């Protein structure tokens, strides 16, 4: 089976360089900066609640402050960062109550998406998710958390897209950036305590989707999201003061 995992994004400095002398489109450049910054924050390189250093990020992304600030405005609208009047921005901190509410909401959205996906998904769509599941299992066996997380998100997104409901997809996307950061931290808790349990849950998700068991898939997805939320709360509590442990990489501080 051929992998369906998109190629890793190349460093922004290389991506922003003109190709064959042609100038980059401003919209695509904005989207690239936004994606790079969102991923950087989601993957825990800036501590929960920490101030964001514009200078360091500009140096890292090789951009000026104007496009950085535009990207931060978008991330603020997504709920991933907070803009501090006259004082820059910080990564939005989440407490246990916020996390429970967020995962219950996303569980409801994904549960509905699963129910609708069973009605609309094609055989090719199921085959695509099967391949993604196979790829994710490979990352799980290699204990590759970064790869596992990336494909895990592709599977959840594919189910939401298979719902065929544009309003549902738009609502889901409006919370996607905010919850990805918590989901990423939940995976670190899962690595120690319930990563194998999460894989079994994904096996059940795939099985219900294959059988187009709408109610069953809806229930599994909702509980799966609740379990992720509980894992994230546990992880933040263990790390102390709600601060997730950042992976290796540049630590950005004020």
C-alpha positions, 0 to 999 in steps of 0.5 A: 500500500502506498502511503498517503501522508503528505510530505513534510513541510520544508523550512519556511526560509526555503519555501519563501525563496522565489523560484525561477525568479518569479515573485511569491504570491502574497496570499500563499506566503501568508498561508505558509507563515501562518501554518509554520507558526501554528505548528510551532506553537501547537508542538509545544515550542512555546510554553502554555501561557508564555509571552511570544517573542516577535524578535526571535520568531522573526529571526527563525522564520526570516520574516518581518514583524508585519506578516508575523503580527498578521499571522498572530491575529489569525491565531488569536481568532482561532483561540490559540494565542492571546493578544495583549494590548501594547504588550505583544501576545502570549500562548493562550493558557487553558485550565482543566475546565476549558479542556473538558469543555473543548474536548466535549464540544469536539467530541460532539462535532466528530461524533456527528461527523462520524454518523454522517460519514457512514451515510456519505463516504465512498469505498475509496474514502474508506480505503484512504482512511485505512491506509492512513491508519496503516501509516499511523500504526507504523509510527506507533510501532516505531514510537515516533510521536511526531509522525503518529500525531500528524497522521492521527490528525489526518484521520480525524480530518478525513472523517470530518470531511467525509461527512459532506457537511460544509457547515460542520467542517467550517465549525470544526476548523474554527476550533482546530488550531486551539485543540491541536495543541492540547491533543499534541500534549495528550499524546505525550501523556498517552505515550506513557500510559495509554498510547496502546489504548488509543490505537485500540480505539482507532481500530474500533473507529475504523471497524465501525466506519467499514461497517457503516455503523453510524451510531456506534462510530458516533459513540466511539468518536465522542468517547475517544475525544473525552479520553484525549481530554482526560489524558491532556489534563493528566499531562498538564497536572503532572508537568505542573502549573498547566505547563506542557513539556516542550519537545526539543527545539527552539524555546521562545521566551519573552 
